Amino acid sequence: MASSSRFFVLLAGLMGAAGVALAAAATHAGAPELLNPASNMLLFHAAALLALALGGASPLLLLAGGGTLLLGTVLFSGDLALRALAGVRAFPMAAPAGGMLMILGWLVTGFCGLFHRR
């Protein structure tokens, strides 16, 4: 496995763990209206990132698609978690910017599949 793939597998594992932790926090610490969506996005995108990394995705796909999914998920989920747990925002429009990056990451991933050469 290439070092970039190992790095994305590590990040996918961290995202998955954070998703489970936020789900627990939503149940036990309150604020499920913010923590549940943050948890879901972390868990869904951790699985997608893991599939890209272990599925032999090209370095370009990992960087463009996986990197954009990763950054978008961290911004979106991080902002919601900060609001729920600390009462502060990461920065104005962090969650919407993260959402747009996640959408872009999925589009890049799809287009890379469309133009993939064997």
Backbone atoms as SQL, in Angstrom:
CREATE TABLE atoms (id INTEGER PRIMARY KEY, chain TEXT, resi INTEGER, resn TEXT, atom TEXT, x REAL, y REAL, z REAL);
INSERT INTO atoms VALUES
  (1, 'A', 1, 'MET', 'N', 0.845, -1.169, 0.000),
  (2, 'A', 1, 'MET', 'CA', 0.000, 0.000, 0.000),
  (3, 'A', 1, 'MET', 'C', 0.894, 1.236, 0.000),
  (4, 'A', 2, 'ALA', 'N', 0.578, 2.183, -0.845),
  (5, 'A', 2, 'ALA', 'CA', 1.357, 3.418, -0.938),
  (6, 'A', 2, 'ALA', 'C', 1.206, 4.234, 0.345),
  (7, 'A', 3, 'SER', 'N', 2.191, 5.066, 0.615),
  (8, 'A', 3, 'SER', 'CA', 2.163, 5.856, 1.849),
  (9, 'A', 3, 'SER', 'C', 0.970, 6.804, 1.873),
  (10, 'A', 4, 'SER', 'N', 0.566, 7.351, 0.718),
  (11, 'A', 4, 'SER', 'CA', -0.600, 8.231, 0.704),
  (12, 'A', 4, 'SER', 'C', -1.859, 7.454, 1.067),
  (13, 'A', 5, 'SER', 'N', -1.962, 6.203, 0.608),
  (14, 'A', 5, 'SER', 'CA', -3.118, 5.374, 0.957),
  (15, 'A', 5, 'SER', 'C', -3.137, 5.079, 2.452),
  (16, 'A', 6, 'ARG', 'N', -1.972, 4.764, 3.014),
  (17, 'A', 6, 'ARG', 'CA', -1.901, 4.496, 4.455),
  (18, 'A', 6, 'ARG', 'C', -2.322, 5.723, 5.253),
  (19, 'A', 7, 'PHE', 'N', -1.905, 6.889, 4.797),
  (20, 'A', 7, 'PHE', 'CA', -2.263, 8.134, 5.468),
  (21, 'A', 7, 'PHE', 'C', -3.779, 8.339, 5.446),
  (22, 'A', 8, 'PHE', 'N', -4.421, 8.091, 4.297),
  (23, 'A', 8, 'PHE', 'CA', -5.863, 8.258, 4.207),
  (24, 'A', 8, 'PHE', 'C', -6.604, 7.186, 5.011),
  (25, 'A', 9, 'VAL', 'N', -6.057, 5.981, 5.117),
  (26, 'A', 9, 'VAL', 'CA', -6.651, 4.953, 5.973),
  (27, 'A', 9, 'VAL', 'C', -6.594, 5.416, 7.430),
  (28, 'A', 10, 'LEU', 'N', -5.475, 5.965, 7.854),
  (29, 'A', 10, 'LEU', 'CA', -5.344, 6.508, 9.205),
  (30, 'A', 10, 'LEU', 'C', -6.386, 7.598, 9.447),
  (31, 'A', 11, 'LEU', 'N', -6.505, 8.524, 8.508),
  (32, 'A', 11, 'LEU', 'CA', -7.470, 9.610, 8.672),
  (33, 'A', 11, 'LEU', 'C', -8.900, 9.087, 8.691),
  (34, 'A', 12, 'ALA', 'N', -9.196, 8.080, 7.875),
  (35, 'A', 12, 'ALA', 'CA', -10.530, 7.482, 7.874),
  (36, 'A', 12, 'ALA', 'C', -10.828, 6.859, 9.237),
  (37, 'A', 13, 'GLY', 'N', -9.841, 6.195, 9.822),
  (38, 'A', 13, 'GLY', 'CA', -10.023, 5.625, 11.151),
  (39, 'A', 13, 'GLY', 'C', -10.277, 6.689, 12.199),
  (40, 'A', 14, 'LEU', 'N', -9.561, 7.782, 12.123),
  (41, 'A', 14, 'LEU', 'CA', -9.769, 8.882, 13.073),
  (42, 'A', 14, 'LEU', 'C', -11.143, 9.513, 12.887),
  (43, 'A', 15, 'MET', 'N', -11.552, 9.671, 11.641),
  (44, 'A', 15, 'MET', 'CA', -12.881, 10.226, 11.371),
  (45, 'A', 15, 'MET', 'C', -13.973, 9.297, 11.911),
  (46, 'A', 16, 'GLY', 'N', -13.809, 7.993, 11.707),
  (47, 'A', 16, 'GLY', 'CA', -14.784, 7.040, 12.213),
  (48, 'A', 16, 'GLY', 'C', -14.878, 7.081, 13.731),
  (49, 'A', 17, 'ALA', 'N', -13.731, 7.125, 14.388),
  (50, 'A', 17, 'ALA', 'CA', -13.718, 7.202, 15.852),
  (51, 'A', 17, 'ALA', 'C', -14.383, 8.495, 16.330),
  (52, 'A', 18, 'ALA', 'N', -14.102, 9.590, 15.663),
  (53, 'A', 18, 'ALA', 'CA', -14.724, 10.865, 16.033),
  (54, 'A', 18, 'ALA', 'C', -16.233, 10.818, 15.810),
  (55, 'A', 19, 'GLY', 'N', -16.657, 10.150, 14.751),
  (56, 'A', 19, 'GLY', 'CA', -18.092, 10.019, 14.497),
  (57, 'A', 19, 'GLY', 'C', -18.802, 9.256, 15.595),
  (58, 'A', 20, 'VAL', 'N', -18.213, 8.174, 16.051),
  (59, 'A', 20, 'VAL', 'CA', -18.805, 7.397, 17.144),
  (60, 'A', 20, 'VAL', 'C', -18.794, 8.219, 18.429),
  (61, 'A', 21, 'ALA', 'N', -17.719, 8.922, 18.696),
  (62, 'A', 21, 'ALA', 'CA', -17.637, 9.751, 19.900),
  (63, 'A', 21, 'ALA', 'C', -18.698, 10.852, 19.888),
  (64, 'A', 22, 'LEU', 'N', -18.908, 11.462, 18.737),
  (65, 'A', 22, 'LEU', 'CA', -19.938, 12.508, 18.663),
  (66, 'A', 22, 'LEU', 'C', -21.339, 11.919, 18.811),
  (67, 'A', 23, 'ALA', 'N', -21.556, 10.710, 18.306),
  (68, 'A', 23, 'ALA', 'CA', -22.856, 10.057, 18.498),
  (69, 'A', 23, 'ALA', 'C', -23.111, 9.816, 19.987),
  (70, 'A', 24, 'ALA', 'N', -22.076, 9.389, 20.689),
  (71, 'A', 24, 'ALA', 'CA', -22.204, 9.197, 22.134),
  (72, 'A', 24, 'ALA', 'C', -22.452, 10.524, 22.834),
  (73, 'A', 25, 'ALA', 'N', -21.742, 11.557, 22.419),
  (74, 'A', 25, 'ALA', 'CA', -21.936, 12.875, 23.030),
  (75, 'A', 25, 'ALA', 'C', -23.346, 13.390, 22.759),
  (76, 'A', 26, 'ALA', 'N', -23.885, 13.122, 21.591),
  (77, 'A', 26, 'ALA', 'CA', -25.250, 13.552, 21.276),
  (78, 'A', 26, 'ALA', 'C', -26.250, 12.900, 22.220),
  (79, 'A', 27, 'THR', 'N', -25.986, 11.667, 22.572),
  (80, 'A', 27, 'THR', 'CA', -26.884, 10.931, 23.458),
  (81, 'A', 27, 'THR', 'C', -26.727, 11.367, 24.912),
  (82, 'A', 28, 'HIS', 'N', -25.492, 11.544, 25.342),
  (83, 'A', 28, 'HIS', 'CA', -25.231, 11.777, 26.761),
  (84, 'A', 28, 'HIS', 'C', -25.045, 13.242, 27.142),
  (85, 'A', 29, 'ALA', 'N', -24.572, 14.063, 26.218),
  (86, 'A', 29, 'ALA', 'CA', -24.290, 15.460, 26.558),
  (87, 'A', 29, 'ALA', 'C', -25.331, 16.419, 26.006),
  (88, 'A', 30, 'GLY', 'N', -26.261, 15.928, 25.230),
  (89, 'A', 30, 'GLY', 'CA', -27.281, 16.799, 24.661),
  (90, 'A', 30, 'GLY', 'C', -26.874, 17.351, 23.313),
  (91, 'A', 31, 'ALA', 'N', -27.657, 18.282, 22.817),
  (92, 'A', 31, 'ALA', 'CA', -27.465, 18.941, 21.526),
  (93, 'A', 31, 'ALA', 'C', -27.468, 17.965, 20.348),
  (94, 'A', 32, 'PRO', 'N', -28.412, 17.006, 20.329),
  (95, 'A', 32, 'PRO', 'CA', -28.429, 16.056, 19.221),
  (96, 'A', 32, 'PRO', 'C', -28.726, 16.701, 17.871),
  (97, 'A', 33, 'GLU', 'N', -29.389, 17.852, 17.867),
  (98, 'A', 33, 'GLU', 'CA', -29.705, 18.512, 16.593),
  (99, 'A', 33, 'GLU', 'C', -28.448, 18.969, 15.862),
  (100, 'A', 34, 'LEU', 'N', -27.356, 19.158, 16.562),
  (101, 'A', 34, 'LEU', 'CA', -26.077, 19.512, 15.930),
  (102, 'A', 34, 'LEU', 'C', -25.119, 18.324, 15.877),
  (103, 'A', 35, 'LEU', 'N', -25.082, 17.544, 16.934),
  (104, 'A', 35, 'LEU', 'CA', -24.094, 16.459, 17.008),
  (105, 'A', 35, 'LEU', 'C', -24.456, 15.257, 16.132),
  (106, 'A', 36, 'ASN', 'N', -25.747, 14.960, 15.980),
  (107, 'A', 36, 'ASN', 'CA', -26.112, 13.834, 15.117),
  (108, 'A', 36, 'ASN', 'C', -25.712, 14.047, 13.661),
  (109, 'A', 37, 'PRO', 'N', -25.990, 15.218, 13.064),
  (110, 'A', 37, 'PRO', 'CA', -25.521, 15.408, 11.682),
  (111, 'A', 37, 'PRO', 'C', -23.997, 15.396, 11.572),
  (112, 'A', 38, 'ALA', 'N', -23.313, 15.952, 12.568),
  (113, 'A', 38, 'ALA', 'CA', -21.844, 15.946, 12.554),
  (114, 'A', 38, 'ALA', 'C', -21.328, 14.515, 12.613),
  (115, 'A', 39, 'SER', 'N', -21.916, 13.709, 13.492),
  (116, 'A', 39, 'SER', 'CA', -21.526, 12.309, 13.615),
  (117, 'A', 39, 'SER', 'C', -21.787, 11.548, 12.323),
  (118, 'A', 40, 'ASN', 'N', -22.956, 11.733, 11.754),
  (119, 'A', 40, 'ASN', 'CA', -23.294, 11.037, 10.505),
  (120, 'A', 40, 'ASN', 'C', -22.326, 11.371, 9.377),
  (121, 'A', 41, 'MET', 'N', -22.016, 12.644, 9.213),
  (122, 'A', 41, 'MET', 'CA', -21.107, 13.026, 8.130),
  (123, 'A', 41, 'MET', 'C', -19.720, 12.426, 8.339),
  (124, 'A', 42, 'LEU', 'N', -19.252, 12.419, 9.571),
  (125, 'A', 42, 'LEU', 'CA', -17.953, 11.806, 9.848),
  (126, 'A', 42, 'LEU', 'C', -17.960, 10.319, 9.512),
  (127, 'A', 43, 'LEU', 'N', -18.991, 9.610, 9.938),
  (128, 'A', 43, 'LEU', 'CA', -19.048, 8.165, 9.702),
  (129, 'A', 43, 'LEU', 'C', -19.207, 7.841, 8.217),
  (130, 'A', 44, 'PHE', 'N', -20.089, 8.534, 7.522),
  (131, 'A', 44, 'PHE', 'CA', -20.301, 8.268, 6.091),
  (132, 'A', 44, 'PHE', 'C', -19.037, 8.544, 5.285),
  (133, 'A', 45, 'HIS', 'N', -18.415, 9.675, 5.574),
  (134, 'A', 45, 'HIS', 'CA', -17.252, 10.061, 4.775),
  (135, 'A', 45, 'HIS', 'C', -15.992, 9.292, 5.178),
  (136, 'A', 46, 'ALA', 'N', -15.939, 8.802, 6.417),
  (137, 'A', 46, 'ALA', 'CA', -14.830, 7.924, 6.801),
  (138, 'A', 46, 'ALA', 'C', -14.880, 6.648, 5.963),
  (139, 'A', 47, 'ALA', 'N', -16.070, 6.099, 5.795),
  (140, 'A', 47, 'ALA', 'CA', -16.218, 4.888, 4.977),
  (141, 'A', 47, 'ALA', 'C', -15.835, 5.162, 3.524),
  (142, 'A', 48, 'ALA', 'N', -16.240, 6.301, 3.002),
  (143, 'A', 48, 'ALA', 'CA', -15.895, 6.647, 1.617),
  (144, 'A', 48, 'ALA', 'C', -14.392, 6.822, 1.458),
  (145, 'A', 49, 'LEU', 'N', -13.769, 7.501, 2.394),
  (146, 'A', 49, 'LEU', 'CA', -12.322, 7.708, 2.336),
  (147, 'A', 49, 'LEU', 'C', -11.585, 6.382, 2.441),
  (148, 'A', 50, 'LEU', 'N', -12.054, 5.507, 3.302),
  (149, 'A', 50, 'LEU', 'CA', -11.454, 4.183, 3.440),
  (150, 'A', 50, 'LEU', 'C', -11.588, 3.384, 2.142),
  (151, 'A', 51, 'ALA', 'N', -12.742, 3.456, 1.508),
  (152, 'A', 51, 'ALA', 'CA', -12.941, 2.753, 0.242),
  (153, 'A', 51, 'ALA', 'C', -12.004, 3.282, -0.835),
  (154, 'A', 52, 'LEU', 'N', -11.826, 4.581, -0.895),
  (155, 'A', 52, 'LEU', 'CA', -10.898, 5.158, -1.873),
  (156, 'A', 52, 'LEU', 'C', -9.469, 4.688, -1.612),
  (157, 'A', 53, 'ALA', 'N', -9.069, 4.724, -0.355),
  (158, 'A', 53, 'ALA', 'CA', -7.690, 4.379, -0.006),
  (159, 'A', 53, 'ALA', 'C', -7.403, 2.898, -0.217),
  (160, 'A', 54, 'LEU', 'N', -8.336, 2.042, 0.174),
  (161, 'A', 54, 'LEU', 'CA', -8.105, 0.603, 0.063),
  (162, 'A', 54, 'LEU', 'C', -8.472, 0.049, -1.305),
  (163, 'A', 55, 'GLY', 'N', -9.241, 0.811, -2.054),
  (164, 'A', 55, 'GLY', 'CA', -9.671, 0.354, -3.377),
  (165, 'A', 55, 'GLY', 'C', -8.672, 0.624, -4.477),
  (166, 'A', 56, 'GLY', 'N', -7.509, 1.089, -4.113),
  (167, 'A', 56, 'GLY', 'CA', -6.476, 1.336, -5.117),
  (168, 'A', 56, 'GLY', 'C', -6.703, 2.586, -5.942),
  (169, 'A', 57, 'ALA', 'N', -7.333, 3.588, -5.344),
  (170, 'A', 57, 'ALA', 'CA', -7.560, 4.841, -6.060),
  (171, 'A', 57, 'ALA', 'C', -6.222, 5.472, -6.445),
  (172, 'A', 58, 'SER', 'N', -6.232, 6.151, -7.558),
  (173, 'A', 58, 'SER', 'CA', -5.019, 6.832, -8.006),
  (174, 'A', 58, 'SER', 'C', -4.654, 7.933, -7.015),
  (175, 'A', 59, 'PRO', 'N', -3.386, 8.308, -6.986),
  (176, 'A', 59, 'PRO', 'CA', -2.997, 9.408, -6.091),
  (177, 'A', 59, 'PRO', 'C', -3.780, 10.698, -6.365),
  (178, 'A', 60, 'LEU', 'N', -4.090, 10.951, -7.638),
  (179, 'A', 60, 'LEU', 'CA', -4.863, 12.151, -7.970),
  (180, 'A', 60, 'LEU', 'C', -6.267, 12.070, -7.379),
  (181, 'A', 61, 'LEU', 'N', -6.896, 10.907, -7.479),
  (182, 'A', 61, 'LEU', 'CA', -8.228, 10.734, -6.911),
  (183, 'A', 61, 'LEU', 'C', -8.189, 10.851, -5.400),
  (184, 'A', 62, 'LEU', 'N', -7.184, 10.255, -4.767),
  (185, 'A', 62, 'LEU', 'CA', -7.059, 10.377, -3.315),
  (186, 'A', 62, 'LEU', 'C', -6.889, 11.827, -2.893),
  (187, 'A', 63, 'LEU', 'N', -6.042, 12.555, -3.602),
  (188, 'A', 63, 'LEU', 'CA', -5.787, 13.945, -3.242),
  (189, 'A', 63, 'LEU', 'C', -6.998, 14.828, -3.533),
  (190, 'A', 64, 'ALA', 'N', -7.519, 14.727, -4.750),
  (191, 'A', 64, 'ALA', 'CA', -8.614, 15.619, -5.149),
  (192, 'A', 64, 'ALA', 'C', -9.930, 15.219, -4.502),
  (193, 'A', 65, 'GLY', 'N', -10.329, 13.985, -4.688),
  (194, 'A', 65, 'GLY', 'CA', -11.605, 13.540, -4.136),
  (195, 'A', 65, 'GLY', 'C', -11.543, 13.314, -2.644),
  (196, 'A', 66, 'GLY', 'N', -10.581, 12.474, -2.227),
  (197, 'A', 66, 'GLY', 'CA', -10.459, 12.154, -0.811),
  (198, 'A', 66, 'GLY', 'C', -10.086, 13.359, 0.034),
  (199, 'A', 67, 'GLY', 'N', -9.151, 14.150, -0.446),
  (200, 'A', 67, 'GLY', 'CA', -8.736, 15.336, 0.301),
  (201, 'A', 67, 'GLY', 'C', -9.857, 16.343, 0.467),
  (202, 'A', 68, 'THR', 'N', -10.658, 16.519, -0.593),
  (203, 'A', 68, 'THR', 'CA', -11.775, 17.451, -0.517),
  (204, 'A', 68, 'THR', 'C', -12.858, 16.918, 0.405),
  (205, 'A', 69, 'LEU', 'N', -13.143, 15.603, 0.314),
  (206, 'A', 69, 'LEU', 'CA', -14.103, 15.000, 1.243),
  (207, 'A', 69, 'LEU', 'C', -13.634, 15.161, 2.688),
  (208, 'A', 70, 'LEU', 'N', -12.357, 14.913, 2.908),
  (209, 'A', 70, 'LEU', 'CA', -11.796, 15.015, 4.256),
  (210, 'A', 70, 'LEU', 'C', -11.910, 16.439, 4.795),
  (211, 'A', 71, 'LEU', 'N', -11.439, 17.403, 4.043),
  (212, 'A', 71, 'LEU', 'CA', -11.470, 18.792, 4.496),
  (213, 'A', 71, 'LEU', 'C', -12.899, 19.272, 4.721),
  (214, 'A', 72, 'GLY', 'N', -13.785, 18.952, 3.787),
  (215, 'A', 72, 'GLY', 'CA', -15.175, 19.362, 3.932),
  (216, 'A', 72, 'GLY', 'C', -15.826, 18.760, 5.164),
  (217, 'A', 73, 'THR', 'N', -15.567, 17.478, 5.405),
  (218, 'A', 73, 'THR', 'CA', -16.158, 16.812, 6.560),
  (219, 'A', 73, 'THR', 'C', -15.631, 17.397, 7.866),
  (220, 'A', 74, 'VAL', 'N', -14.338, 17.663, 7.912),
  (221, 'A', 74, 'VAL', 'CA', -13.748, 18.251, 9.126),
  (222, 'A', 74, 'VAL', 'C', -14.340, 19.638, 9.385),
  (223, 'A', 75, 'LEU', 'N', -14.472, 20.447, 8.353),
  (224, 'A', 75, 'LEU', 'CA', -15.061, 21.781, 8.538),
  (225, 'A', 75, 'LEU', 'C', -16.514, 21.689, 8.993),
  (226, 'A', 76, 'PHE', 'N', -17.306, 20.888, 8.288),
  (227, 'A', 76, 'PHE', 'CA', -18.729, 20.777, 8.601),
  (228, 'A', 76, 'PHE', 'C', -18.942, 20.210, 10.001),
  (229, 'A', 77, 'SER', 'N', -18.383, 19.035, 10.246),
  (230, 'A', 77, 'SER', 'CA', -18.595, 18.372, 11.536),
  (231, 'A', 77, 'SER', 'C', -17.927, 19.120, 12.672),
  (232, 'A', 78, 'GLY', 'N', -16.749, 19.653, 12.416),
  (233, 'A', 78, 'GLY', 'CA', -16.045, 20.412, 13.446),
  (234, 'A', 78, 'GLY', 'C', -16.814, 21.643, 13.884),
  (235, 'A', 79, 'ASP', 'N', -17.383, 22.364, 12.925),
  (236, 'A', 79, 'ASP', 'CA', -18.142, 23.553, 13.268),
  (237, 'A', 79, 'ASP', 'C', -19.387, 23.194, 14.081),
  (238, 'A', 80, 'LEU', 'N', -20.112, 22.146, 13.659),
  (239, 'A', 80, 'LEU', 'CA', -21.300, 21.742, 14.412),
  (240, 'A', 80, 'LEU', 'C', -20.936, 21.274, 15.818),
  (241, 'A', 81, 'ALA', 'N', -19.850, 20.505, 15.938),
  (242, 'A', 81, 'ALA', 'CA', -19.431, 20.025, 17.255),
  (243, 'A', 81, 'ALA', 'C', -18.998, 21.181, 18.151),
  (244, 'A', 82, 'LEU', 'N', -18.258, 22.124, 17.604),
  (245, 'A', 82, 'LEU', 'CA', -17.858, 23.292, 18.400),
  (246, 'A', 82, 'LEU', 'C', -19.063, 24.071, 18.893),
  (247, 'A', 83, 'ARG', 'N', -20.051, 24.253, 18.024),
  (248, 'A', 83, 'ARG', 'CA', -21.260, 24.972, 18.435),
  (249, 'A', 83, 'ARG', 'C', -21.989, 24.235, 19.551),
  (250, 'A', 84, 'ALA', 'N', -22.087, 22.915, 19.407),
  (251, 'A', 84, 'ALA', 'CA', -22.835, 22.134, 20.398),
  (252, 'A', 84, 'ALA', 'C', -22.104, 22.010, 21.728),
  (253, 'A', 85, 'LEU', 'N', -20.803, 21.793, 21.671),
  (254, 'A', 85, 'LEU', 'CA', -20.051, 21.480, 22.887),
  (255, 'A', 85, 'LEU', 'C', -19.377, 22.679, 23.546),
  (256, 'A', 86, 'ALA', 'N', -19.014, 23.679, 22.746),
  (257, 'A', 86, 'ALA', 'CA', -18.299, 24.830, 23.319),
  (258, 'A', 86, 'ALA', 'C', -19.052, 26.148, 23.157),
  (259, 'A', 87, 'GLY', 'N', -20.129, 26.127, 22.375),
  (260, 'A', 87, 'GLY', 'CA', -20.903, 27.351, 22.184),
  (261, 'A', 87, 'GLY', 'C', -20.243, 28.378, 21.291),
  (262, 'A', 88, 'VAL', 'N', -19.264, 27.961, 20.496),
  (263, 'A', 88, 'VAL', 'CA', -18.586, 28.874, 19.567),
  (264, 'A', 88, 'VAL', 'C', -18.591, 28.266, 18.167),
  (265, 'A', 89, 'ARG', 'N', -18.376, 29.118, 17.188),
  (266, 'A', 89, 'ARG', 'CA', -18.275, 28.668, 15.798),
  (267, 'A', 89, 'ARG', 'C', -16.807, 28.610, 15.407),
  (268, 'A', 90, 'ALA', 'N', -16.469, 27.711, 14.480),
  (269, 'A', 90, 'ALA', 'CA', -15.089, 27.652, 13.984),
  (270, 'A', 90, 'ALA', 'C', -14.745, 28.981, 13.322),
  (271, 'A', 91, 'PHE', 'N', -15.577, 29.405, 12.385),
  (272, 'A', 91, 'PHE', 'CA', -15.510, 30.717, 11.744),
  (273, 'A', 91, 'PHE', 'C', -16.825, 30.888, 10.988),
  (274, 'A', 92, 'PRO', 'N', -17.183, 32.114, 10.614),
  (275, 'A', 92, 'PRO', 'CA', -18.453, 32.295, 9.914),
  (276, 'A', 92, 'PRO', 'C', -18.509, 31.449, 8.636),
  (277, 'A', 93, 'MET', 'N', -19.626, 30.775, 8.449),
  (278, 'A', 93, 'MET', 'CA', -19.893, 29.954, 7.258),
  (279, 'A', 93, 'MET', 'C', -19.012, 28.712, 7.159),
  (280, 'A', 94, 'ALA', 'N', -18.451, 28.246, 8.268),
  (281, 'A', 94, 'ALA', 'CA', -17.602, 27.050, 8.225),
  (282, 'A', 94, 'ALA', 'C', -18.402, 25.818, 7.817),
  (283, 'A', 95, 'ALA', 'N', -19.566, 25.611, 8.430),
  (284, 'A', 95, 'ALA', 'CA', -20.367, 24.424, 8.089),
  (285, 'A', 95, 'ALA', 'C', -20.834, 24.455, 6.631),
  (286, 'A', 96, 'PRO', 'N', -21.366, 25.571, 6.137),
  (287, 'A', 96, 'PRO', 'CA', -21.750, 25.582, 4.721),
  (288, 'A', 96, 'PRO', 'C', -20.552, 25.401, 3.776),
  (289, 'A', 97, 'ALA', 'N', -19.422, 25.985, 4.133),
  (290, 'A', 97, 'ALA', 'CA', -18.223, 25.790, 3.296),
  (291, 'A', 97, 'ALA', 'C', -17.813, 24.326, 3.298),
  (292, 'A', 98, 'GLY', 'N', -17.881, 23.688, 4.458),
  (293, 'A', 98, 'GLY', 'CA', -17.571, 22.264, 4.542),
  (294, 'A', 98, 'GLY', 'C', -18.537, 21.436, 3.717),
  (295, 'A', 99, 'GLY', 'N', -19.808, 21.778, 3.775),
  (296, 'A', 99, 'GLY', 'CA', -20.804, 21.077, 2.969),
  (297, 'A', 99, 'GLY', 'C', -20.531, 21.204, 1.478),
  (298, 'A', 100, 'MET', 'N', -20.167, 22.393, 1.053),
  (299, 'A', 100, 'MET', 'CA', -19.850, 22.600, -0.374),
  (300, 'A', 100, 'MET', 'C', -18.604, 21.803, -0.766),
  (301, 'A', 101, 'LEU', 'N', -17.617, 21.731, 0.114),
  (302, 'A', 101, 'LEU', 'CA', -16.419, 20.937, -0.180),
  (303, 'A', 101, 'LEU', 'C', -16.746, 19.443, -0.253),
  (304, 'A', 102, 'MET', 'N', -17.664, 18.978, 0.597),
  (305, 'A', 102, 'MET', 'CA', -18.065, 17.571, 0.519),
  (306, 'A', 102, 'MET', 'C', -18.755, 17.288, -0.817),
  (307, 'A', 103, 'ILE', 'N', -19.629, 18.191, -1.234),
  (308, 'A', 103, 'ILE', 'CA', -20.290, 18.033, -2.539),
  (309, 'A', 103, 'ILE', 'C', -19.247, 18.017, -3.642),
  (310, 'A', 104, 'LEU', 'N', -18.292, 18.935, -3.594),
  (311, 'A', 104, 'LEU', 'CA', -17.224, 18.982, -4.587),
  (312, 'A', 104, 'LEU', 'C', -16.406, 17.691, -4.574),
  (313, 'A', 105, 'GLY', 'N', -16.108, 17.176, -3.394),
  (314, 'A', 105, 'GLY', 'CA', -15.352, 15.931, -3.287),
  (315, 'A', 105, 'GLY', 'C', -16.061, 14.771, -3.952),
  (316, 'A', 106, 'TRP', 'N', -17.379, 14.681, -3.764),
  (317, 'A', 106, 'TRP', 'CA', -18.144, 13.615, -4.421),
  (318, 'A', 106, 'TRP', 'C', -18.168, 13.814, -5.928),
  (319, 'A', 107, 'LEU', 'N', -18.292, 15.059, -6.391),
  (320, 'A', 107, 'LEU', 'CA', -18.275, 15.318, -7.835),
  (321, 'A', 107, 'LEU', 'C', -16.929, 14.965, -8.449),
  (322, 'A', 108, 'VAL', 'N', -15.850, 15.351, -7.786),
  (323, 'A', 108, 'VAL', 'CA', -14.504, 15.015, -8.279),
  (324, 'A', 108, 'VAL', 'C', -14.329, 13.504, -8.324),
  (325, 'A', 109, 'THR', 'N', -14.787, 12.820, -7.283),
  (326, 'A', 109, 'THR', 'CA', -14.688, 11.363, -7.241),
  (327, 'A', 109, 'THR', 'C', -15.452, 10.746, -8.406),
  (328, 'A', 110, 'GLY', 'N', -16.650, 11.232, -8.649),
  (329, 'A', 110, 'GLY', 'CA', -17.447, 10.724, -9.768),
  (330, 'A', 110, 'GLY', 'C', -16.801, 10.982, -11.114),
  (331, 'A', 111, 'PHE', 'N', -16.296, 12.191, -11.312),
  (332, 'A', 111, 'PHE', 'CA', -15.654, 12.511, -12.591),
  (333, 'A', 111, 'PHE', 'C', -14.374, 11.722, -12.794),
  (334, 'A', 112, 'CYS', 'N', -13.641, 11.478, -11.714),
  (335, 'A', 112, 'CYS', 'CA', -12.441, 10.647, -11.841),
  (336, 'A', 112, 'CYS', 'C', -12.814, 9.234, -12.293),
  (337, 'A', 113, 'GLY', 'N', -13.926, 8.720, -11.807),
  (338, 'A', 113, 'GLY', 'CA', -14.388, 7.413, -12.249),
  (339, 'A', 113, 'GLY', 'C', -14.807, 7.423, -13.706),
  (340, 'A', 114, 'LEU', 'N', -15.406, 8.512, -14.129),
  (341, 'A', 114, 'LEU', 'CA', -15.846, 8.634, -15.520),
  (342, 'A', 114, 'LEU', 'C', -14.672, 8.645, -16.486),
  (343, 'A', 115, 'PHE', 'N', -13.591, 9.278, -16.080),
  (344, 'A', 115, 'PHE', 'CA', -12.440, 9.415, -16.975),
  (345, 'A', 115, 'PHE', 'C', -11.292, 8.474, -16.637),
  (346, 'A', 116, 'HIS', 'N', -11.536, 7.497, -15.773),
  (347, 'A', 116, 'HIS', 'CA', -10.511, 6.548, -15.372),
  (348, 'A', 116, 'HIS', 'C', -10.072, 5.685, -16.552),
  (349, 'A', 117, 'ARG', 'N', -8.769, 5.523, -16.699),
  (350, 'A', 117, 'ARG', 'CA', -8.218, 4.661, -17.741),
  (351, 'A', 117, 'ARG', 'C', -7.589, 3.445, -17.084),
  (352, 'A', 118, 'ARG', 'N', -7.742, 2.306, -17.704),
  (353, 'A', 118, 'ARG', 'CA', -7.122, 1.079, -17.194),
  (354, 'A', 118, 'ARG', 'C', -5.829, 0.823, -17.915);
